[in-house]
Amino acid sequence: MDPTVEEEMKIYFAASIRGGRDYAREYKAILSQLSTYGKVLTEHIADDKLDDRGENISETAIFERDTGWLRESDIIIAEVTQPSLGVGYEIALGESLGKRIICLFKQKSGNLSAMIKGNRKFEMIEYTSIDELSTKLKQIFKKNYLL
């Protein structure tokens, strides 16, 4: 590989699927913005056909695929507004792998788990609208990745 060629950042976007799809519209908007900063490995999160029953593949296949993507990713962006055991697992695995983790939480939507909010290793972005979140994400990526 040519060292002068910069490799595209690989982004793992975590968001609730089986835990509920109440924020699916937000997921789609977030994923659209994240794709301007790099390759989003989990594009299926924004699929309009995806519901809280999940994907039509085996749980083992999902686990193997997603943990592979987590290992491959450069950064994890987790939308944590909708409580989800899977997202919690992905965040914990990402932390054990030493990944940078940014958690997104929509204000006034309920209470965020103390295990997420209290972990100082995670960067928290609270937002009230997608426009506000877009501005905050742009600032983070510009500051840290020289966009």
MIVO-611670 format. One record per atom (N, C-alpha, C, O): x, y, z. Coordinates in steps of 0.2 Angstrom, whole numbers, padded with zeros to 4 digits, always signed. Layout:
XYZ;...
//
This chain:
+0004-0006+0000;+0000+0000+0000;+0004+0006+0000;+0009+0007+0004;+0003+0011-0004;+0006+0017-0004;+0005+0021+0002;-0001+0023+0003;+0010+0023+0006;+0009+0027+0012;+0007+0034+0011;+0005+0037+0016;+0007+0036+0005;+0005+0043+0004;-0003+0043+0003;-0006+0049+0003;-0006+0038+0002;-0013+0037+0000;-0016+0036+0007;-0015+0031+0011;-0020+0041+0009;-0024+0040+0015;-0030+0036+0015;-0034+0036+0010;-0030+0031+0019;-0036+0026+0019;-0042+0029+0022;-0042+0033+0027;-0048+0028+0019;-0054+0031+0022;-0056+0028+0029;-0055+0022+0030;-0058+0032+0033;-0060+0031+0040;-0066+0026+0040;-0070+0027+0036;-0065+0021+0044;-0071+0016+0045;-0075+0017+0051;-0072+0017+0057;-0081+0019+0050;-0085+0021+0056;-0090+0015+0057;-0094+0013+0053;-0091+0013+0063;-0096+0008+0066;-0101+0012+0069;-0100+0015+0074;-0107+0013+0066;-0113+0016+0069;-0117+0011+0072;-0120+0006+0069;-0118+0012+0079;-0122+0007+0083;-0129+0011+0085;-0129+0017+0087;-0134+0007+0084;-0141+0010+0086;-0146+0004+0087;-0144-0001+0084;-0151+0005+0090;-0156+0000+0092;-0159-0003+0086;-0161+0001+0081;-0159-0009+0086;-0164-0013+0081;-0169-0017+0085;-0175-0015+0084;-0167-0022+0088;-0172-0026+0091;-0175-0023+0098;-0180-0024+0100;-0171-0018+0100;-0173-0014+0106;-0178-0009+0105;-0181-0006+0109;-0180-0008+0098;-0185-0003+0096;-0182+0001+0091;-0176+0003+0091;-0187+0003+0087;-0185+0008+0081;-0188+0015+0081;-0189+0018+0076;-0189+0017+0087;-0193+0023+0088;-0189+0029+0085;-0192+0034+0084;-0182+0028+0085;-0178+0034+0082;-0175+0032+0076;-0170+0035+0074;-0178+0028+0072;-0176+0026+0065;-0175+0032+0060;-0170+0032+0057;-0179+0037+0061;-0178+0043+0056;-0172+0046+0058;-0168+0049+0054;-0170+0047+0065;-0164+0050+0067;-0158+0046+0064;-0153+0049+0062;-0159+0039+0065;-0153+0035+0063;-0151+0036+0056;-0145+0037+0054;-0156+0037+0051;-0155+0038+0044;-0152+0044+0043;-0147+0045+0039;-0154+0050+0046;-0151+0056+0046;-0143+0056+0048;-0139+0059+0045;-0142+0053+0054;-0135+0052+0057;-0131+0048+0052;-0125+0051+0051;-0133+0043+0050;-0129+0039+0045;-0128+0042+0039;-0122+0042+0036;-0132+0046+0036;-0131+0050+0030;-0125+0055+0031;-0121+0056+0027;-0125+0058+0037;-0120+0063+0039;-0113+0059+0040;-0108+0061+0037;-0113+0054+0044;-0107+0050+0045;-0104+0048+0038;-0098+0047+0038;-0108+0046+0033;-0105+0044+0027;-0101+0049+0024;-0097+0047+0019;-0102+0055+0025;-0098+0060+0022;-0091+0061+0026;-0086+0064+0023;-0090+0057+0031;-0083+0057+0035;-0079+0051+0034;-0073+0051+0035;-0083+0046+0031;-0079+0039+0030;-0084+0034+0028;-0090+0035+0027;-0081+0028+0028;-0085+0022+0026;-0089+0020+0032;-0086+0017+0037;-0096+0020+0032;-0100+0017+0038;-0101+0010+0036;-0104+0008+0031;-0098+0006+0041;-0099-0001+0040;-0106-0004+0041;-0107-0010+0039;-0110-0001+0045;-0116-0003+0047;-0122+0001+0044;-0127+0003+0047;-0122+0002+0037;-0127+0005+0033;-0134+0003+0034;-0139+0006+0033;-0134-0004+0035;-0141-0007+0036;-0145-0004+0042;-0151-0005+0042;-0142-0001+0046;-0146+0002+0052;-0151+0007+0049;-0156+0008+0053;-0150+0010+0044;-0155+0015+0041;-0160+0012+0036;-0164+0016+0033;-0160+0006+0035;-0164+0003+0030;-0171+0003+0033;-0173+0001+0038;-0175+0006+0028;-0183+0007+0030;-0186+0001+0031;-0191+0001+0035;-0184-0004+0028;-0187-0011+0029;-0186-0014+0036;-0189-0019+0038;-0180-0012+0039;-0178-0015+0045;-0183-0013+0051;-0184-0007+0052;-0185-0018+0055;-0190-0017+0060;-0187-0020+0067;-0181-0023+0066;-0191-0020+0072;-0188-0023+0078;-0187-0030+0079;-0186-0033+0084;-0189-0034+0073;-0188-0041+0073;-0181-0042+0070;-0178-0048+0071;-0177-0037+0068;-0171-0038+0066;-0170-0040+0059;-0175-0040+0055;-0164-0043+0057;-0163-0045+0050;-0165-0052+0049;-0166-0056+0054;-0165-0054+0043;-0167-0061+0041;-0161-0065+0040;-0161-0069+0035;-0157-0065+0045;-0151-0069+0045;-0150-0072+0052;-0153-0069+0057;-0146-0077+0053;-0145-0080+0060;-0142-0075+0065;-0138-0071+0063;-0143-0076+0071;-0140-0072+0076;-0133-0073+0076;-0129-0069+0077;-0130-0080+0075;-0123-0081+0074;-0120-0077+0069;-0115-0074+0070;-0123-0077+0063;-0121-0073+0057;-0120-0065+0059;-0115-0062+0057;-0125-0063+0062;-0125-0056+0064;-0120-0054+0069;-0116-0050+0068;-0119-0059+0074;-0114-0058+0079;-0107-0058+0076;-0103-0054+0077;-0105-0063+0072;-0099-0063+0068;-0097-0057+0064;-0092-0055+0064;-0102-0055+0060;-0102-0050+0056;-0100-0043+0060;-0096-0040+0058;-0105-0042+0064;-0104-0036+0068;-0098-0035+0072;-0095-0030+0073;-0096-0041+0076;-0090-0040+0080;-0084-0040+0075;-0079-0037+0077;-0084-0042+0069;-0079-0041+0064;-0078-0034+0062;-0073-0031+0062;-0084-0031+0061;-0084-0024+0059;-0082-0020+0065;-0078-0015+0064;-0083-0021+0071;-0081-0018+0077;-0073-0018+0077;-0070-0013+0078;-0070-0024+0076;-0063-0024+0076;-0060-0020+0070;-0055-0017+0071;-0063-0020+0065;-0061-0017+0059;-0061-0009+0059;-0058-0005+0056;-0066-0007+0063;-0068+0001+0063;-0062+0005+0066;-0058+0002+0071;-0062+0011+0065;-0058+0016+0067;-0061+0020+0073;-0058+0022+0078;-0068+0020+0073;-0071+0024+0078;-0078+0021+0078;-0081+0018+0074;-0081+0022+0084;-0088+0019+0086;-0092+0025+0087;-0091+0029+0092;-0098+0026+0084;-0103+0031+0085;-0109+0028+0087;-0112+0024+0083;-0111+0028+0093;-0117+0025+0096;-0123+0029+0098;-0122+0034+0102;-0128+0028+0095;-0134+0032+0096;-0138+0028+0102;-0140+0023+0101;-0138+0031+0108;-0139+0028+0114;-0146+0030+0117;-0148+0028+0123;-0150+0034+0113;-0156+0036+0116;-0161+0030+0117;-0164+0030+0123;-0162+0026+0113;-0166+0020+0113;-0162+0015+0117;-0157+0012+0114;-0164+0013+0123;-0160+0007+0126;-0160+0001+0122;-0165-0001+0120;-0154-0002+0122;-0153-0008+0118;-0147-0012+0121;-0142-0010+0122;-0149-0018+0122;-0144-0023+0125;-0138-0024+0120;-0132-0024+0122;-0140-0024+0113;-0135-0025+0108;-0130-0019+0108;-0124-0020+0107;-0133-0013+0108;-0129-0007+0108;-0124-0007+0114;-0118-0005+0113;-0127-0009+0120;-0123-0009+0126;-0117-0014+0125;-0111-0012+0127;-0118-0019+0122;-0113-0024+0121;-0108-0022+0116;-0102-0023+0117;-0110-0019+0111;-0105-0016+0106;-0101-0011+0109;-0095-0010+0107;-0104-0006+0113;-0100-0001+0116;-0095-0004+0121;-0089-0002+0121;-0097-0009+0125;-0092-0013+0129;-0086-0016+0125;-0081-0016+0127;-0088-0019+0120;-0083-0023+0116;-0078-0018+0113;-0072-0019+0113;-0081-0012+0110;-0077-0007+0108;-0072-0004+0113;-0066-0003+0111;-0075-0003+0119;-0070-0001+0124;-0065-0006+0126;-0059-0003+0126;-0066-0012+0126;-0061-0017+0127;-0056-0017+0121;-0050-0019+0123;-0058-0015+0115;-0053-0015+0110;-0049-0009+0109;-0045-0008+0105;-0051-0004+0114;-0047+0002+0114;-0050+0007+0108;-0046+0012+0106;-0056+0006+0106;-0059+0011+0101;-0061+0017+0104;-0063+0018+0110;-0061+0023+0100;-0064+0029+0102;-0071+0028+0101;-0074+0026+0096;-0075+0030+0106;-0082+0029+0107;-0086+0036+0108;-0084+0039+0113;-0090+0038+0103;-0094+0044+0104;-0101+0042+0105;-0104+0038+0100;-0105+0044+0110;-0112+0042+0112;-0116+0048+0110;-0114+0053+0112;-0121+0047+0107;-0126+0052+0105;-0133+0051+0109;-0135+0045+0109;-0135+0056+0112;-0141+0055+0116;-0146+0061+0115;-0144+0067+0116;-0152+0060+0113;-0157+0065+0112;-0160+0067+0118;-0163+0063+0122;-0159+0074+0120;-0161+0076+0126;-0168+0076+0127;-0172+0076+0122;-0171+0076+0133;-0178+0076+0134;-0181+0070+0132;-0188+0070+0131;-0178+0064+0131;-0181+0058+0128;-0181+0053+0134;-0184+0047+0133;-0179+0054+0140;-0179+0049+0145;-0172+0050+0149;-0168+0054+0148;-0170+0044+0152;-0164+0044+0156;-0159+0040+0153;-0161+0034+0151;-0153+0042+0153;-0148+0038+0150;-0145+0034+0155;-0144+0036+0161;-0143+0028+0154;-0140+0023+0158;-0134+0026+0162;-0129+0029+0158;-0133+0026+0168;-0127+0028+0172;-0121+0025+0169;-0115+0028+0170;-0121+0019+0167;-0115+0015+0165;-0113+0018+0158;-0107+0017+0157;-0117+0021+0155;-0114+0025+0149;-0112+0032+0150;-0107+0034+0149;-0117+0035+0153;-0116+0043+0155;-0110+0043+0160;-0106+0048+0160;-0109+0039+0164;-0104+0039+0169;-0097+0037+0167;-0092+0038+0171;-0096+0034+0161;-0090+0032+0159;-0086+0038+0156;-0088+0040+0150;-0081+0040+0159;-0077+0046+0156;-0073+0045+0150;-0071+0049+0147;-0073+0038+0148;-0069+0037+0142;-0073+0038+0136;-0071+0039+0130;-0080+0038+0137;-0084+0040+0131;-0085+0047+0130;-0086+0051+0135;-0085+0049+0124;-0087+0056+0123;-0095+0056+0122;-0098+0052+0118;-0098+0061+0125;-0105+0062+0125;-0107+0068+0121;-0104+0073+0122;-0112+0067+0116;-0115+0072+0113;-0122+0072+0114;-0126+0067+0112;-0125+0077+0118;-0132+0077+0119;-0135+0082+0114;-0132+0087+0112;-0141+0081+0111;-0143+0085+0106;-0151+0085+0106;-0154+0081+0109;-0154+0091+0103;-0161+0091+0103;-0164+0091+0096;-0170+0089+0095;-0160+0092+0091;-0162+0091+0084;-0156+0088+0080;-0151+0088+0082;-0158+0086+0074;-0153+0083+0070;-0149+0089+0067;-0143+0087+0066;-0151+0095+0066;-0147+0100+0064;-0142+0102+0069;-0136+0103+0067;-0144+0102+0075;-0139+0103+0081;-0134+0098+0081;-0128+0099+0082;-0136+0091+0081;-0131+0086+0081;-0126+0086+0075;-0121+0085+0075;-0129+0088+0069;-0125+0088+0063;-0119+0093+0064;-0113+0092+0062;-0121+0099+0067;-0116+0104+0068;-0111+0101+0073;-0105+0102+0072;-0113+0098+0078;-0108+0095+0083;-0104+0090+0081;-0098+0090+0082;-0106+0085+0076;-0102+0080+0073;-0097+0083+0068;-0092+0081+0068;-0099+0088+0065;-0095+0092+0060;-0089+0095+0064;-0083+0094+0062;-0090+0098+0070;-0085+0101+0074;-0080+0095+0076;-0074+0096+0076;-0083+0090+0078;-0078+0084+0081;-0074+0081+0075;-0068+0081+0076;-0077+0080+0070;-0073+0077+0064;-0068+0082+0061;-0063+0080+0059;-0070+0088+0061;-0065+0093+0058;-0060+0094+0063;-0054+0094+0061;-0061+0094+0069;-0056+0095+0074;-0051+0089+0075;-0045+0090+0075;-0054+0083+0074;-0050+0078+0076;-0047+0074+0069;-0042+0070+0070;-0050+0075+0064;-0048+0072+0058;-0046+0076+0052;-0046+0074+0046;-0046+0083+0053;-0043+0087+0048;-0047+0087+0042;-0044+0087+0036;-0054+0088+0042;-0058+0088+0036;-0057+0094+0033;-0060+0095+0028;
//
